[in-house]
Amino acid sequence: MGSGVLFVAQDLAKNTVANCTEMLTWTGEGTPAAVKNHIYHGALPPPAAGAEQYTLAELQGYRPFVIIGTSEILGYHARLSAAVGQFMPAGQLTLHFEMDTPAADAADPAKLDEDTLSIAGRIIQRPDVEAPPFAGLLDLAHDAGYLAIDDLKFHGLFRSNEADHPGEGDFLYWQLVLSWGTP
């Protein structure tokens, strides 16, 4: 198991994502522990049998999934706090969400957009949070054991095309950028 402030931030993000109520529905899993099998640090596991690229079946087997990475620009920084007398860590993580395009809605871009934005929105924050145990990222953001999210940005929604992603199938993806800690 990894250690250090960078890995710990990613692992807290993994725990936070896994405990979002919508993730149970999105992944089809029954528990947050099982949802964690759909969340990866940095990348998917390598392709099978030492291959250079994933097969379509492998990618479809992983989907839906989330890849958590440290943001390239503001991945980590620390500032000396005069009030506390120590450095306070902060950073940004990028979460890449990817799912197969539902075959029933593949020919209806408006329905795909509505359904997928609804999924992403419920992962971010549940509209029915007043009826626990339903929770999204922002609902969990400052509870013990979860990533202390200070800011969240949504980037997406995108749909693959064969020209840009040959052999990867028809899929949808979006990204969330999470700022954490005390800048």
C-alpha positions as CSV (number, residue, x, y, z in Angstrom):
1,M,0.0,0.0,0.0
2,G,1.2,3.4,-0.9
3,S,2.1,6.2,1.6
4,G,3.0,9.8,1.7
5,V,0.8,12.9,1.3
6,L,0.2,12.4,-2.5
7,F,-0.9,8.8,-2.3
8,V,-3.0,9.4,0.9
9,A,-4.9,12.2,-0.9
10,Q,-5.7,9.9,-3.8
11,D,-6.7,7.1,-1.4
12,L,-9.0,9.5,0.5
13,A,-10.5,10.5,-2.9
14,K,-11.0,6.8,-3.7
15,N,-12.8,6.3,-0.4
16,T,-15.0,9.4,-1.0
17,V,-16.0,8.4,-4.5
18,A,-16.7,4.8,-3.4
19,N,-19.1,6.0,-0.7
20,C,-21.1,8.2,-3.1
21,T,-24.6,6.6,-3.3
22,E,-24.8,7.0,-7.0
23,M,-21.6,5.0,-7.5
24,L,-23.5,1.9,-6.2
25,T,-26.1,2.3,-9.0
26,W,-23.5,3.4,-11.7
27,T,-21.2,0.4,-11.1
28,G,-24.0,-2.1,-10.3
29,E,-22.2,-3.0,-7.0
30,G,-23.8,-3.5,-3.6
31,T,-21.2,-2.0,-1.3
32,P,-18.6,0.8,-1.3
33,A,-15.9,-1.8,-0.9
34,A,-17.0,-3.5,-4.2
35,V,-17.2,0.0,-5.9
36,K,-13.5,0.4,-5.1
37,N,-12.8,-2.3,-7.6
38,H,-13.9,0.2,-10.3
39,I,-11.5,3.0,-9.0
40,Y,-7.8,3.0,-10.0
41,H,-4.8,5.1,-9.0
42,G,-3.2,6.6,-12.1
43,A,-4.2,4.1,-14.7
44,L,-6.1,0.9,-15.4
45,P,-4.1,-2.3,-14.8
46,P,-1.9,-3.3,-17.8
47,P,-3.5,-5.1,-20.8
48,A,-3.7,-8.9,-20.5
49,A,-0.8,-11.2,-21.4
50,G,1.7,-8.3,-21.9
51,A,-0.2,-6.8,-24.9
52,E,0.5,-3.2,-25.8
53,Q,-3.2,-2.3,-26.1
54,Y,-6.4,-3.3,-24.4
55,T,-8.9,-5.3,-26.3
56,L,-12.4,-4.0,-26.6
57,A,-13.6,-6.8,-24.3
58,E,-11.0,-5.8,-21.7
59,L,-12.1,-2.2,-21.7
60,Q,-15.8,-3.1,-21.6
61,G,-15.0,-5.4,-18.7
62,Y,-13.4,-2.5,-16.7
63,R,-16.2,0.0,-17.5
64,P,-17.6,1.8,-15.7
65,F,-14.4,3.0,-14.0
66,V,-12.8,6.0,-12.4
67,I,-9.1,6.8,-12.7
68,I,-7.7,9.1,-10.0
69,G,-4.5,11.1,-10.7
70,T,-2.6,14.0,-9.3
71,S,-3.3,17.1,-11.4
72,E,-0.4,18.2,-13.6
73,I,-0.4,21.9,-12.7
74,L,-1.4,22.3,-9.0
75,G,-0.9,18.7,-8.0
76,Y,0.5,19.5,-4.6
77,H,1.6,22.6,-2.6
78,A,2.2,23.5,1.0
79,R,2.0,26.8,2.7
80,L,3.4,27.8,6.1
81,S,0.5,28.7,8.4
82,A,1.5,31.3,10.9
83,A,-1.6,30.4,13.0
84,V,-0.6,26.7,13.2
85,G,3.2,27.0,12.9
86,Q,3.4,24.3,10.3
87,F,3.1,23.6,6.6
88,M,-0.5,23.0,5.5
89,P,-0.8,20.6,2.5
90,A,-3.1,21.2,-0.4
91,G,-3.4,20.0,-4.0
92,Q,-5.6,19.0,-6.9
93,L,-6.7,15.6,-8.2
94,T,-8.2,14.7,-11.5
95,L,-10.9,12.1,-11.6
96,H,-11.6,10.5,-15.0
97,F,-15.0,8.8,-15.2
98,E,-15.7,6.4,-18.2
99,M,-18.7,4.2,-19.1
100,D,-19.9,2.3,-22.1
101,T,-22.6,4.2,-24.1
102,P,-25.9,2.5,-23.3
103,A,-27.0,0.7,-26.5
104,A,-30.6,1.6,-25.9
105,D,-29.8,5.3,-26.0
106,A,-26.9,5.3,-28.5
107,A,-28.9,6.9,-31.3
108,D,-30.4,9.6,-29.0
109,P,-27.7,12.2,-28.0
110,A,-30.1,14.3,-26.0
111,K,-31.1,11.3,-23.8
112,L,-27.5,10.3,-23.4
113,D,-26.6,13.8,-22.3
114,E,-29.5,14.1,-19.9
115,D,-28.9,10.6,-18.3
116,T,-25.1,10.9,-18.1
117,L,-25.2,14.5,-16.7
118,S,-27.7,13.3,-14.1
119,I,-25.3,10.5,-13.1
120,A,-22.4,12.9,-12.8
121,G,-24.5,15.4,-11.0
122,R,-25.6,12.9,-8.4
123,I,-22.0,11.7,-7.9
124,I,-21.1,15.4,-7.2
125,Q,-23.9,16.1,-4.9
126,R,-27.2,14.3,-4.1
127,P,-30.3,16.4,-4.4
128,D,-32.0,14.3,-1.8
129,V,-29.2,14.6,0.8
130,E,-31.8,15.4,3.5
131,A,-32.8,11.8,3.3
132,P,-29.7,9.9,4.5
133,P,-27.8,7.7,3.7
134,F,-27.7,9.3,0.2
135,A,-24.5,11.2,-0.4
136,G,-22.4,12.7,-3.1
137,L,-18.7,14.0,-3.1
138,L,-19.6,17.4,-1.7
139,D,-21.9,15.9,0.9
140,L,-19.0,13.8,2.2
141,A,-16.2,16.4,1.6
142,H,-15.4,17.2,5.2
143,D,-16.5,14.1,7.1
144,A,-13.8,12.0,8.7
145,G,-12.2,9.5,6.4
146,Y,-13.0,11.4,3.2
147,L,-11.1,13.9,1.1
148,A,-11.4,17.5,2.3
149,I,-12.6,19.0,-1.0
150,D,-12.4,22.8,-1.2
151,D,-13.3,23.2,-4.8
152,L,-14.8,21.0,-7.6
153,K,-14.8,21.6,-11.3
154,F,-16.7,19.5,-13.9
155,H,-15.1,19.0,-17.4
156,G,-17.1,17.0,-19.9
157,L,-19.3,15.3,-21.1
158,F,-17.6,13.7,-24.0
159,R,-18.4,10.8,-26.3
160,S,-15.8,8.7,-28.0
161,N,-15.5,8.2,-31.8
162,E,-13.8,5.5,-33.7
163,A,-11.4,8.0,-35.4
164,D,-10.0,9.2,-32.1
165,H,-10.3,5.9,-30.1
166,P,-10.0,3.0,-32.6
167,G,-11.0,-0.3,-31.1
168,E,-12.1,1.1,-27.8
169,G,-15.9,1.0,-28.4
170,D,-18.6,3.6,-27.9
171,F,-18.1,5.2,-24.5
172,L,-18.8,8.4,-22.6
173,Y,-16.4,10.1,-20.3
174,W,-16.0,13.2,-18.1
175,Q,-13.6,14.6,-15.6
176,L,-13.8,16.2,-12.2
177,V,-10.9,18.3,-10.8
178,L,-10.9,18.3,-7.0
179,S,-9.0,20.8,-5.0
180,W,-8.3,19.6,-1.5
181,G,-6.6,20.8,1.7
182,T,-5.9,24.2,2.9
183,P,-4.2,26.5,0.3
